[in-house]
Amino acid sequence: MEKDMLKRKIDSFIKEFFRRSKNALLITGARQIGKTFSVREFGKKFESFIEINFVENQSAVEIFKTAKNSADILLRLSAMTNIPLIKGKTLIFFDEVQKCPEIVTAIKFLVEEGSYRYILSGSLLGVELRDLRSVPVGYLEVKDMYPLDFEEFLICNNVNKAIISHIKDAFYEKRSVDDVIHVKLLELFRLYLVVGGMPAAVSKYLETNNLQEVLAVQQEIIRLYKWDISQYAYKNKLKIEEIFDLIPSELNAKNKRFILKSLNQNAKFTYYEDSFLWLKNAGVALPVYNVEEPKVPLLLAKSRNLFKLFQSDVGLLAAQYSDGIQLKIIMGQSDINFGAIYENAVAQELAAHDFNLYYFNSKKQGELDFVVEKDGMILPIEVKSGKDYAVHRALTNILENSEYNIKEALVLSNANIKQIGKILYAPIYMVMLIEKKKEKPLIYKIDLSAVS
């Protein structure tokens, strides 16, 4: 997997972070998404790079658990490795830190000591890492990492930068994409639905172009996730694995909402809530919560027991369906239900762009596939895999409701781009361009001259 260098956006983020900040960086995310590889690549920029993996090196866990202060930690660290610690020129990498939460707590003192730079990584397995997200404030920044998004997938497939620029210009200027490019991008998007964004699967495709070998890699990742469930969530492992296995069939249902009765005829949400949260916090599932109204802030209207549950990677979702579906997806065969697969890809892309995921459903007004907050406004998103992409009763009702005051909406489909009223109809592959504006510093100063 690592012999093929996949270009990732996280690489630029890490480089920029260490340029602008003296703090430590914690990269979190599901297993097998390339966290360790990206850190090792960045480590090559330092004169000295030290890596401590708390899964592979169990003795290191005990050593750091009993350390008294930063000097003690650094002394023990120097005894564990034959790599020199060079002040100002050493990057220290603590990997799989969920096995040693003490090192996350101690990072404050190591950063304060100031001799070396620190980067940490961990998989969201269990609750240890999640509970440590807020500490130590001011010394540790957290960055979530995801599988390759669609733009990264295009770059890894050597799509010309000029082509990507053409697509971006078309999106922002709301003009049609060249027909030849449009057809090819739809083909690449269908390929992405099958290969997905797990680095091992992408690397295997680039190396072989063999979808069977890609499928074998994906199935191995799914087995690894199930092994993680049995190892890290032993109290609820049967419930969690049952939910995980039901994701494809529940998404194939008419409204795609996860129905508890699929688990047990008398199931109650409180009994299963921890299991759903485990899958979310482990990074292997993406819940999209129902909101009662499409108004800012969406969090206040969130219903925690009504949600859709997507796979963290669309390629893994395709791998969970029946054999032979991969080629049918790539060929765009009409007998395939693309709705669930398209929506999973959109959920995955939005999550990778740091959006909180919601949908809206009302008996009177209908259902919107996604509702997100973008630049302080509500953006409704409909995902259409068929030819009737202009039919959207719920979206029309929402836009006509003056109470919601929605300025624009987005319909993603296989058609080329066009603007009709408040609705932008855009090709499904343009989901890669839905991003938040970079926040500018919010500076506010009170004039105290009258009271000073």
C-alpha positions in Angstrom: 0.0 0.0 0.0 2.7 2.5 1.0 4.9 2.0 -2.1 2.4 4.1 -4.1 2.5 7.7 -2.8 -1.0 9.0 -2.7 -1.3 12.7 -2.7 -3.5 13.8 0.3 -4.8 17.1 1.4 -3.8 16.2 5.0 -0.1 16.5 3.9 -0.5 20.2 3.1 -2.5 20.7 6.4 0.3 19.1 8.5 3.0 21.2 6.8 1.0 24.4 7.3 0.2 23.5 10.9 3.8 23.1 12.0 4.7 26.3 10.2 2.1 28.4 12.0 1.9 26.7 15.4 4.2 25.5 18.2 1.5 23.2 19.6 1.2 19.4 19.1 -1.1 18.0 16.5 -3.4 15.0 17.1 -4.7 13.3 13.9 -7.8 11.1 14.5 -9.9 8.9 12.3 -10.8 5.4 11.4 -8.3 2.6 10.9 -6.7 2.2 7.5 -7.2 5.8 6.2 -3.5 6.6 5.9 -2.8 8.6 9.1 0.5 6.9 9.9 1.7 7.0 6.3 1.1 10.8 6.1 2.9 11.5 9.4 5.9 9.4 8.3 6.1 11.3 5.0 6.1 14.6 6.9 8.7 13.2 9.4 11.2 12.9 6.5 11.5 16.7 6.6 13.1 16.6 10.0 16.7 15.7 10.8 15.5 13.3 13.4 12.2 11.4 13.4 11.1 9.1 16.3 8.0 6.9 16.2 6.4 5.2 19.2 3.5 2.9 18.4 1.6 2.0 21.6 -0.1 -1.0 19.9 3.1 -2.6 18.7 5.2 -1.5 21.8 3.1 -2.5 24.8 6.0 -1.8 27.2 6.0 1.8 26.1 2.5 2.2 27.6 3.7 1.2 31.0 6.8 3.4 30.7 4.8 6.5 30.0 2.1 5.7 32.5 4.5 6.1 35.4 6.5 9.1 34.1 6.5 12.1 36.5 7.1 15.0 34.2 8.4 16.1 30.8 12.0 15.5 31.8 11.2 12.0 32.9 9.3 11.3 29.7 12.2 12.5 27.5 14.7 10.6 29.5 12.7 7.4 29.1 12.1 8.1 25.5 15.9 8.5 24.8 16.4 5.1 26.5 13.9 3.4 24.2 15.4 4.5 20.9 18.8 4.8 19.3 17.7 7.7 17.2 19.1 11.0 18.6 16.9 13.7 20.0 18.2 16.9 18.4 16.8 20.1 19.9 14.7 22.0 17.3 15.2 19.4 14.7 13.3 16.3 16.0 9.7 15.3 15.3 8.3 12.8 17.8 5.4 10.7 16.7 3.2 8.9 19.2 0.9 6.5 17.3 -2.2 4.6 18.4 -2.5 6.9 21.5 -5.8 5.5 22.4 -3.7 2.7 24.1 -1.9 5.3 26.2 -4.2 8.3 27.0 -1.6 9.4 29.6 0.6 10.7 26.8 -2.2 12.9 25.4 -2.6 14.5 28.9 1.2 14.9 29.2 1.6 16.6 25.9 1.0 20.0 27.5 4.2 19.6 29.5 6.2 18.4 26.5 5.1 21.3 24.4 5.9 23.7 27.2 9.4 22.2 27.5 9.8 23.2 23.9 12.8 21.2 22.7 11.0 19.1 20.1 7.9 19.0 17.9 5.1 16.5 18.5 2.5 14.8 16.4 0.0 12.2 17.6 -2.3 9.8 15.9 -5.1 7.4 17.0 -8.0 5.4 15.8 -11.4 6.2 17.4 -11.8 2.8 19.0 -13.7 3.0 22.3 -14.2 6.2 24.3 -10.7 7.0 25.6 -9.7 9.2 22.7 -13.1 10.9 22.4 -13.0 11.9 26.1 -9.6 13.4 25.7 -10.5 15.7 22.8 -10.9 18.8 24.9 -7.5 18.5 26.8 -5.0 19.8 27.0 -6.5 23.1 25.7 -4.0 25.5 24.2 -1.3 22.8 23.6 -3.0 20.3 21.3 -4.9 20.8 18.1 -7.2 18.0 16.8 -7.6 17.2 13.1 -10.0 14.6 11.8 -8.9 12.6 8.8 -11.1 10.7 6.4 -10.7 8.4 3.4 -9.7 10.0 0.1 -12.3 12.5 -1.1 -13.2 12.6 -4.8 -10.8 15.4 -5.7 -8.0 13.4 -4.1 -9.1 10.4 -6.1 -9.0 12.3 -9.3 -5.5 13.6 -8.6 -4.3 10.1 -7.7 -5.7 8.9 -11.1 -3.6 11.6 -12.8 -6.5 13.8 -13.9 -4.9 16.9 -15.3 -5.0 20.0 -13.0 -6.4 22.0 -15.9 -9.5 19.7 -16.0 -10.1 20.1 -12.3 -9.8 23.9 -12.8 -12.3 23.7 -15.6 -14.8 21.9 -13.4 -14.2 24.4 -10.5 -14.7 27.4 -12.9 -17.9 25.9 -14.3 -19.2 25.4 -10.7 -18.5 28.9 -9.5 -19.5 30.6 -12.8 -22.5 28.3 -13.1 -21.8 27.3 -16.7 -21.8 23.9 -18.4 -18.9 21.6 -18.3 -17.5 20.6 -21.6 -19.5 17.5 -22.7 -16.5 15.2 -23.2 -15.1 16.2 -19.8 -18.6 15.8 -18.2 -19.0 12.2 -19.5 -15.5 11.2 -18.4 -16.0 12.7 -14.9 -19.2 10.8 -14.5 -17.3 7.6 -15.4 -14.6 8.5 -12.9 -17.3 9.1 -10.2 -18.8 5.7 -10.8 -15.4 4.2 -10.5 -15.0 6.1 -7.2 -18.3 4.5 -6.0 -16.7 1.1 -6.4 -13.0 1.8 -5.3 -13.9 4.3 -2.6 -11.2 6.3 -0.7 -9.5 3.7 1.5 -5.8 4.2 0.6 -5.1 0.4 0.3 -8.0 0.0 -2.1 -7.0 3.1 -4.2 -3.4 1.9 -4.3 -4.5 -1.6 -5.4 -6.6 -0.1 -8.2 -3.8 2.1 -9.4 -1.4 -0.8 -9.3 -3.6 -3.4 -11.0 -6.8 -1.9 -12.4 -8.3 -5.2 -11.1 -11.6 -4.7 -9.3 -11.5 -8.2 -7.9 -8.2 -7.4 -6.1 -9.7 -4.1 -4.9 -12.7 -6.0 -3.6 -10.4 -8.4 -1.7 -8.7 -5.4 0.0 -12.0 -3.9 0.9 -13.3 -7.2 2.4 -10.1 -7.5 4.4 -10.7 -3.9 5.8 -14.3 -4.9 6.7 -13.0 -8.0 8.5 -10.5 -5.8 10.4 -13.3 -3.5 11.5 -15.3 -6.4 12.8 -12.2 -7.7 14.6 -11.9 -4.2 16.2 -15.5 -4.4 17.3 -14.8 -7.8 19.0 -11.6 -6.5 20.6 -12.6 -2.9 21.7 -16.4 -3.2 22.2 -16.7 -6.6 23.7 -19.7 -5.6 25.9 -21.8 -4.6 23.0 -20.0 -6.4 20.1 -23.0 -8.5 19.0 -25.3 -5.4 18.8 -22.6 -3.3 17.1 -21.7 -5.9 14.5 -25.4 -6.5 13.7 -25.9 -2.7 13.1 -22.8 -2.6 10.9 -24.0 -5.5 8.8 -27.4 -3.9 8.4 -26.2 -0.6 6.9 -26.4 -1.7 3.2 -29.9 -3.1 3.4 -31.2 -0.2 5.5 -29.9 2.3 3.0 -31.6 0.3 0.2 -34.9 0.8 1.9 -37.3 3.4 0.5 -36.6 6.2 3.0 -33.0 5.0 3.9 -33.7 5.7 7.6 -32.3 3.1 10.0 -35.3 1.2 11.4 -34.7 -0.3 14.8 -37.2 -3.1 14.1 -34.7 -4.5 11.6 -32.7 -5.4 14.7 -35.4 -6.5 17.0 -39.2 -6.2 16.7 -39.3 -4.7 20.2 -36.1 -2.7 20.0 -35.8 0.6 21.8 -33.3 3.3 20.9 -31.9 3.7 24.4 -30.9 0.0 24.3 -28.9 0.5 21.1 -27.7 4.1 21.4 -24.3 3.3 22.7 -23.7 0.9 19.9 -24.6 3.5 17.2 -22.3 6.0 19.0 -19.5 3.5 19.0 -19.6 3.1 15.3 -19.7 6.8 14.8 -16.8 7.4 17.2 -14.8 4.6 15.7 -15.1 6.5 12.4 -16.6 3.5 10.5 -20.2 4.9 10.1 -21.7 8.3 9.4 -25.0 9.1 11.0 -27.1 11.8 9.3 -29.6 13.1 11.9 -33.1 14.3 11.2 -33.9 17.9 12.0 -37.4 19.2 12.8 -36.9 22.4 10.9 -34.3 23.6 8.3 -33.2 26.6 10.4 -29.9 27.8 11.8 -28.6 26.4 14.1 -29.5 22.9 12.9 -28.1 21.3 16.1 -31.0 22.7 18.1 -33.5 20.9 15.9 -31.6 17.6 15.8 -33.5 14.4 16.7 -31.0 11.9 18.1 -33.2 8.8 17.6 -34.1 9.5 13.9 -31.2 9.1 11.5 -29.7 7.5 8.4 -26.6 5.5 8.9 -24.0 5.5 6.0 -20.7 3.7 5.6 -17.6 5.8 6.2 -16.4 4.8 2.8 -18.6 4.3 -0.3 -16.2 1.6 -1.6 -16.7 -0.4 1.5 -20.5 -0.1 1.1 -20.3 -1.4 -2.5 -18.1 -4.3 -1.2 -20.9 -5.2 1.2 -23.4 -5.6 -1.6 -23.7 -8.8 -3.7 -20.8 -10.0 -5.9 -20.8 -8.6 -9.4 -22.3 -5.2 -8.5 -19.0 -3.4 -9.0 -19.0 -3.7 -12.8 -22.7 -2.9 -13.0 -22.1 0.3 -11.1 -19.2 1.4 -13.3 -21.3 0.7 -16.4 -24.2 2.7 -15.0 -26.6 -0.1 -15.5 -30.3 0.9 -15.0 -31.2 -2.1 -12.9 -28.9 -0.9 -10.0 -30.4 1.3 -7.2 -27.9 4.1 -7.3 -29.8 6.2 -4.7 -28.1 4.8 -1.6 -24.7 4.6 -3.2 -24.9 8.2 -4.5 -26.1 9.5 -1.1 -23.3 7.6 0.7 -20.7 9.2 -1.5 -22.3 12.7 -0.8 -22.4 12.0 3.0 -18.7 10.9 2.9 -17.7 14.0 0.9 -19.5 16.4 3.1 -18.1 14.8 6.3 -14.6 15.1 4.8 -15.2 18.8 4.3 -16.1 19.2 8.0 -19.9 19.6 7.6 -22.3 18.2 10.3 -24.8 16.0 8.5 -28.5 16.4 8.8 -31.6 15.6 6.7 -35.2 17.0 6.9 -38.4 15.1 6.8 -42.0 16.3 7.2 -45.2 14.6 6.4 -46.6 17.9 4.9 -43.5 19.1 3.1 -41.6 15.9 2.2 -38.0 14.9 2.7 -34.7 16.6 1.9 -31.7 14.2 1.5 -29.2 16.6 3.2 -29.4 19.9 5.1 -26.1 21.6 6.1 -25.0 24.9 7.4 -22.7 26.6 5.0 -21.3 30.1 5.6 -24.1 30.9 8.2 -26.9 29.8 5.9 -29.0 26.7 5.4 -28.1 24.8 2.2 -30.6 22.0 1.2 -29.1 19.3 -1.0 -31.0 16.7 -3.0 -29.3 13.8 -4.6 -30.8 12.3 -7.8 -29.5 9.3 -9.5 -32.2 9.0 -12.2 -33.5 11.1 -15.1 -36.2 12.8 -13.1 -33.8 15.1 -11.3 -36.0 18.1 -11.7 -38.8 16.5 -9.7 -38.3 17.5 -6.0 -41.5 18.2 -4.2 -39.9 18.7 -0.8 -37.3 21.0 -2.1 -39.9 23.2 -3.8 -42.0 23.3 -0.7 -39.1 24.4 1.5 -38.0 27.1 -0.9 -41.5 28.5 -1.1 -41.7 28.6 2.7 -40.8 32.2 3.7 -40.4 31.2 7.3 -37.2 29.3 6.4 -35.8 32.1 4.2 -33.5 29.7 2.2 -31.5 31.6 -0.4 -30.2 28.7 -2.5 -30.4 25.0 -2.9 -28.4 22.3 -4.7 -29.6 19.3 -6.7 -26.8 16.8 -7.6 -27.5 14.5 -10.5 -25.9 13.1 -13.7 -27.0 16.1 -15.7 -24.8 19.1 -16.6 -24.9 22.3 -14.6 -27.7 24.9 -14.9 -29.3 27.4 -12.6 -33.1 27.7 -12.3 -34.3 30.3 -9.8 -32.8 29.5 -6.4 -31.8 25.9 -7.4 -28.4 25.1 -8.8 -28.5 21.8 -10.7 -25.0 20.4 -10.7 -23.3 17.1 -11.8 -22.9 14.7 -8.9 -19.1 14.9 -9.1 -19.3 18.6 -8.1 -20.0 17.5 -4.6 -16.2 17.8 -4.2 -16.6 21.6 -4.5 -19.1 22.0 -1.6 -16.8 23.6 1.0 -17.0 26.1 3.8 -15.3 29.5 3.4 -12.1 29.8 5.5 -13.0 31.7 8.6 -11.4 35.1 9.0 -10.2 36.3 12.4 -13.2 37.7 14.3 -11.8 40.8 16.0 -14.0 43.0 18.2 -12.7 45.8 20.4 -14.8 48.0 22.6 -14.0 51.7 22.7 -13.4 52.3 26.5 -12.3 55.9 26.2 -15.5 57.1 27.8 -14.9 55.0 31.0 -11.1 54.9 31.2 
